Amino acid sequence: MKELFPAKQIMGFVFSLILTAVALAVYFLDLSFSAGLTILIVTAFVQALLQLIVFMHAGETKDKWSIYGNVYFMVFIALVTIFGTLFLFLWDM
């Protein structure tokens, strides 16, 4: 019966709730802009990784490294887009 109980998913759900509470606490606490933004960015990335690994079962397939490779490529493209936009618009190059 123990193998039928979804302990991994329940722990992921509880950790997801904790991360959401931390992000909500940024709103209610009087934090500086940079501290609040740092906490929100870190919790957002941890939440996204948690969703990918626990609930989307990314590590349970035989070709898990191709899935992780696609995620790394996606993050790379997002960072190039963000910093390329900043380079063009803010630094006027």
mmCIF file of the C-alpha atoms, coordinates in Angstrom:
data_MODEL
# 
_entry.id   MODEL 
# 
loop_
_atom_site.group_PDB 
_atom_site.id 
_atom_site.type_symbol 
_atom_site.label_atom_id 
_atom_site.label_alt_id 
_atom_site.label_comp_id 
_atom_site.label_asym_id 
_atom_site.label_entity_id 
_atom_site.label_seq_id 
_atom_site.pdbx_PDB_ins_code 
_atom_site.Cartn_x 
_atom_site.Cartn_y 
_atom_site.Cartn_z 
_atom_site.occupancy 
_atom_site.B_iso_or_equiv 
_atom_site.pdbx_formal_charge 
_atom_site.auth_seq_id 
_atom_site.auth_comp_id 
_atom_site.auth_asym_id 
_atom_site.auth_atom_id 
_atom_site.pdbx_PDB_model_num 
ATOM 1  C CA . MET A 1 1  ? 0.000  0.000  0.000   1.00 0.00 ? 1  MET A CA 1 
ATOM 2  C CA . LYS A 1 2  ? 2.944  2.327  0.630   1.00 0.00 ? 2  LYS A CA 1 
ATOM 3  C CA . GLU A 1 3  ? 3.939  2.289  -3.061  1.00 0.00 ? 3  GLU A CA 1 
ATOM 4  C CA . LEU A 1 4  ? 0.454  3.517  -4.016  1.00 0.00 ? 4  LEU A CA 1 
ATOM 5  C CA . PHE A 1 5  ? 0.620  6.591  -1.770  1.00 0.00 ? 5  PHE A CA 1 
ATOM 6  C CA . PRO A 1 6  ? 1.876  9.625  -3.755  1.00 0.00 ? 6  PRO A CA 1 
ATOM 7  C CA . ALA A 1 7  ? 4.304  10.902 -1.104  1.00 0.00 ? 7  ALA A CA 1 
ATOM 8  C CA . LYS A 1 8  ? 6.534  12.654 -3.652  1.00 0.00 ? 8  LYS A CA 1 
ATOM 9  C CA . GLN A 1 9  ? 3.609  14.600 -5.118  1.00 0.00 ? 9  GLN A CA 1 
ATOM 10 C CA . ILE A 1 10 ? 2.253  15.562 -1.696  1.00 0.00 ? 10 ILE A CA 1 
ATOM 11 C CA . MET A 1 11 ? 5.654  16.795 -0.542  1.00 0.00 ? 11 MET A CA 1 
ATOM 12 C CA . GLY A 1 12 ? 5.991  18.739 -3.804  1.00 0.00 ? 12 GLY A CA 1 
ATOM 13 C CA . PHE A 1 13 ? 2.579  20.286 -3.244  1.00 0.00 ? 13 PHE A CA 1 
ATOM 14 C CA . VAL A 1 14 ? 3.451  21.281 0.348   1.00 0.00 ? 14 VAL A CA 1 
ATOM 15 C CA . PHE A 1 15 ? 6.772  22.758 -0.765  1.00 0.00 ? 15 PHE A CA 1 
ATOM 16 C CA . SER A 1 16 ? 4.949  24.614 -3.524  1.00 0.00 ? 16 SER A CA 1 
ATOM 17 C CA . LEU A 1 17 ? 2.575  26.095 -0.949  1.00 0.00 ? 17 LEU A CA 1 
ATOM 18 C CA . ILE A 1 18 ? 5.532  27.165 1.194   1.00 0.00 ? 18 ILE A CA 1 
ATOM 19 C CA . LEU A 1 19 ? 7.172  28.888 -1.783  1.00 0.00 ? 19 LEU A CA 1 
ATOM 20 C CA . THR A 1 20 ? 3.904  30.652 -2.558  1.00 0.00 ? 20 THR A CA 1 
ATOM 21 C CA . ALA A 1 21 ? 3.629  31.819 1.065   1.00 0.00 ? 21 ALA A CA 1 
ATOM 22 C CA . VAL A 1 22 ? 7.192  33.170 0.928   1.00 0.00 ? 22 VAL A CA 1 
ATOM 23 C CA . ALA A 1 23 ? 6.394  35.067 -2.268  1.00 0.00 ? 23 ALA A CA 1 
ATOM 24 C CA . LEU A 1 24 ? 3.200  36.416 -0.699  1.00 0.00 ? 24 LEU A CA 1 
ATOM 25 C CA . ALA A 1 25 ? 5.125  37.494 2.402   1.00 0.00 ? 25 ALA A CA 1 
ATOM 26 C CA . VAL A 1 26 ? 7.215  39.778 0.189   1.00 0.00 ? 26 VAL A CA 1 
ATOM 27 C CA . TYR A 1 27 ? 4.051  41.733 -0.502  1.00 0.00 ? 27 TYR A CA 1 
ATOM 28 C CA . PHE A 1 28 ? 3.050  42.081 3.141   1.00 0.00 ? 28 PHE A CA 1 
ATOM 29 C CA . LEU A 1 29 ? 6.506  42.741 4.629   1.00 0.00 ? 29 LEU A CA 1 
ATOM 30 C CA . ASP A 1 30 ? 8.188  46.066 4.233   1.00 0.00 ? 30 ASP A CA 1 
ATOM 31 C CA . LEU A 1 31 ? 11.210 44.965 2.211   1.00 0.00 ? 31 LEU A CA 1 
ATOM 32 C CA . SER A 1 32 ? 13.392 47.036 -0.038  1.00 0.00 ? 32 SER A CA 1 
ATOM 33 C CA . PHE A 1 33 ? 12.796 46.749 -3.757  1.00 0.00 ? 33 PHE A CA 1 
ATOM 34 C CA . SER A 1 34 ? 15.972 44.811 -4.471  1.00 0.00 ? 34 SER A CA 1 
ATOM 35 C CA . ALA A 1 35 ? 15.450 42.357 -1.586  1.00 0.00 ? 35 ALA A CA 1 
ATOM 36 C CA . GLY A 1 36 ? 11.842 41.718 -2.570  1.00 0.00 ? 36 GLY A CA 1 
ATOM 37 C CA . LEU A 1 37 ? 12.701 41.271 -6.229  1.00 0.00 ? 37 LEU A CA 1 
ATOM 38 C CA . THR A 1 38 ? 15.538 38.881 -5.383  1.00 0.00 ? 38 THR A CA 1 
ATOM 39 C CA . ILE A 1 39 ? 13.260 36.744 -3.205  1.00 0.00 ? 39 ILE A CA 1 
ATOM 40 C CA . LEU A 1 40 ? 10.556 36.701 -5.880  1.00 0.00 ? 40 LEU A CA 1 
ATOM 41 C CA . ILE A 1 41 ? 12.967 35.694 -8.648  1.00 0.00 ? 41 ILE A CA 1 
ATOM 42 C CA . VAL A 1 42 ? 14.520 32.904 -6.568  1.00 0.00 ? 42 VAL A CA 1 
ATOM 43 C CA . THR A 1 43 ? 11.151 31.514 -5.475  1.00 0.00 ? 43 THR A CA 1 
ATOM 44 C CA . ALA A 1 44 ? 9.854  31.693 -9.058  1.00 0.00 ? 44 ALA A CA 1 
ATOM 45 C CA . PHE A 1 45 ? 12.760 29.662 -10.432 1.00 0.00 ? 45 PHE A CA 1 
ATOM 46 C CA . VAL A 1 46 ? 12.586 27.105 -7.618  1.00 0.00 ? 46 VAL A CA 1 
ATOM 47 C CA . GLN A 1 47 ? 8.826  26.813 -8.153  1.00 0.00 ? 47 GLN A CA 1 
ATOM 48 C CA . ALA A 1 48 ? 9.296  26.269 -11.891 1.00 0.00 ? 48 ALA A CA 1 
ATOM 49 C CA . LEU A 1 49 ? 11.915 23.564 -11.303 1.00 0.00 ? 49 LEU A CA 1 
ATOM 50 C CA . LEU A 1 50 ? 9.701  21.910 -8.714  1.00 0.00 ? 50 LEU A CA 1 
ATOM 51 C CA . GLN A 1 51 ? 6.768  21.849 -11.123 1.00 0.00 ? 51 GLN A CA 1 
ATOM 52 C CA . LEU A 1 52 ? 8.952  20.449 -13.910 1.00 0.00 ? 52 LEU A CA 1 
ATOM 53 C CA . ILE A 1 53 ? 10.543 17.686 -11.869 1.00 0.00 ? 53 ILE A CA 1 
ATOM 54 C CA . VAL A 1 54 ? 7.760  16.601 -9.504  1.00 0.00 ? 54 VAL A CA 1 
ATOM 55 C CA . PHE A 1 55 ? 4.521  17.207 -11.359 1.00 0.00 ? 55 PHE A CA 1 
ATOM 56 C CA . MET A 1 56 ? 5.593  16.941 -14.996 1.00 0.00 ? 56 MET A CA 1 
ATOM 57 C CA . HIS A 1 57 ? 7.758  13.861 -14.277 1.00 0.00 ? 57 HIS A CA 1 
ATOM 58 C CA . ALA A 1 58 ? 10.744 15.165 -16.238 1.00 0.00 ? 58 ALA A CA 1 
ATOM 59 C CA . GLY A 1 59 ? 13.266 12.882 -14.564 1.00 0.00 ? 59 GLY A CA 1 
ATOM 60 C CA . GLU A 1 60 ? 11.282 9.657  -14.814 1.00 0.00 ? 60 GLU A CA 1 
ATOM 61 C CA . THR A 1 61 ? 11.758 8.926  -18.491 1.00 0.00 ? 61 THR A CA 1 
ATOM 62 C CA . LYS A 1 62 ? 14.588 7.107  -20.229 1.00 0.00 ? 62 LYS A CA 1 
ATOM 63 C CA . ASP A 1 63 ? 15.633 10.222 -22.145 1.00 0.00 ? 63 ASP A CA 1 
ATOM 64 C CA . LYS A 1 64 ? 15.571 12.638 -19.217 1.00 0.00 ? 64 LYS A CA 1 
ATOM 65 C CA . TRP A 1 65 ? 18.763 14.379 -20.344 1.00 0.00 ? 65 TRP A CA 1 
ATOM 66 C CA . SER A 1 66 ? 17.147 15.436 -23.594 1.00 0.00 ? 66 SER A CA 1 
ATOM 67 C CA . ILE A 1 67 ? 14.331 17.015 -21.585 1.00 0.00 ? 67 ILE A CA 1 
ATOM 68 C CA . TYR A 1 68 ? 16.816 18.790 -19.317 1.00 0.00 ? 68 TYR A CA 1 
ATOM 69 C CA . GLY A 1 69 ? 18.821 19.843 -22.379 1.00 0.00 ? 69 GLY A CA 1 
ATOM 70 C CA . ASN A 1 70 ? 15.718 21.429 -23.864 1.00 0.00 ? 70 ASN A CA 1 
ATOM 71 C CA . VAL A 1 71 ? 15.110 23.294 -20.603 1.00 0.00 ? 71 VAL A CA 1 
ATOM 72 C CA . TYR A 1 72 ? 18.711 24.572 -20.562 1.00 0.00 ? 72 TYR A CA 1 
ATOM 73 C CA . PHE A 1 73 ? 18.343 25.703 -24.175 1.00 0.00 ? 73 PHE A CA 1 
ATOM 74 C CA . MET A 1 74 ? 15.057 27.438 -23.331 1.00 0.00 ? 74 MET A CA 1 
ATOM 75 C CA . VAL A 1 75 ? 16.682 29.308 -20.430 1.00 0.00 ? 75 VAL A CA 1 
ATOM 76 C CA . PHE A 1 76 ? 19.600 30.273 -22.672 1.00 0.00 ? 76 PHE A CA 1 
ATOM 77 C CA . ILE A 1 77 ? 17.281 31.667 -25.347 1.00 0.00 ? 77 ILE A CA 1 
ATOM 78 C CA . ALA A 1 78 ? 15.278 33.569 -22.705 1.00 0.00 ? 78 ALA A CA 1 
ATOM 79 C CA . LEU A 1 79 ? 18.439 35.129 -21.249 1.00 0.00 ? 79 LEU A CA 1 
ATOM 80 C CA . VAL A 1 80 ? 19.736 36.086 -24.709 1.00 0.00 ? 80 VAL A CA 1 
ATOM 81 C CA . THR A 1 81 ? 16.374 37.700 -25.483 1.00 0.00 ? 81 THR A CA 1 
ATOM 82 C CA . ILE A 1 82 ? 16.242 39.610 -22.193 1.00 0.00 ? 82 ILE A CA 1 
ATOM 83 C CA . PHE A 1 83 ? 19.835 40.842 -22.244 1.00 0.00 ? 83 PHE A CA 1 
ATOM 84 C CA . GLY A 1 84 ? 19.685 41.538 -25.983 1.00 0.00 ? 84 GLY A CA 1 
ATOM 85 C CA . THR A 1 85 ? 16.635 43.715 -25.436 1.00 0.00 ? 85 THR A CA 1 
ATOM 86 C CA . LEU A 1 86 ? 18.359 45.521 -22.561 1.00 0.00 ? 86 LEU A CA 1 
ATOM 87 C CA . PHE A 1 87 ? 21.450 45.983 -24.724 1.00 0.00 ? 87 PHE A CA 1 
ATOM 88 C CA . LEU A 1 88 ? 19.432 47.521 -27.533 1.00 0.00 ? 88 LEU A CA 1 
ATOM 89 C CA . PHE A 1 89 ? 16.986 49.677 -25.606 1.00 0.00 ? 89 PHE A CA 1 
ATOM 90 C CA . LEU A 1 90 ? 18.794 50.770 -22.455 1.00 0.00 ? 90 LEU A CA 1 
ATOM 91 C CA . TRP A 1 91 ? 22.363 50.985 -23.602 1.00 0.00 ? 91 TRP A CA 1 
ATOM 92 C CA . ASP A 1 92 ? 21.414 52.393 -27.021 1.00 0.00 ? 92 ASP A CA 1 
ATOM 93 C CA . MET A 1 93 ? 23.763 50.257 -29.089 1.00 0.00 ? 93 MET A CA 1 
# 
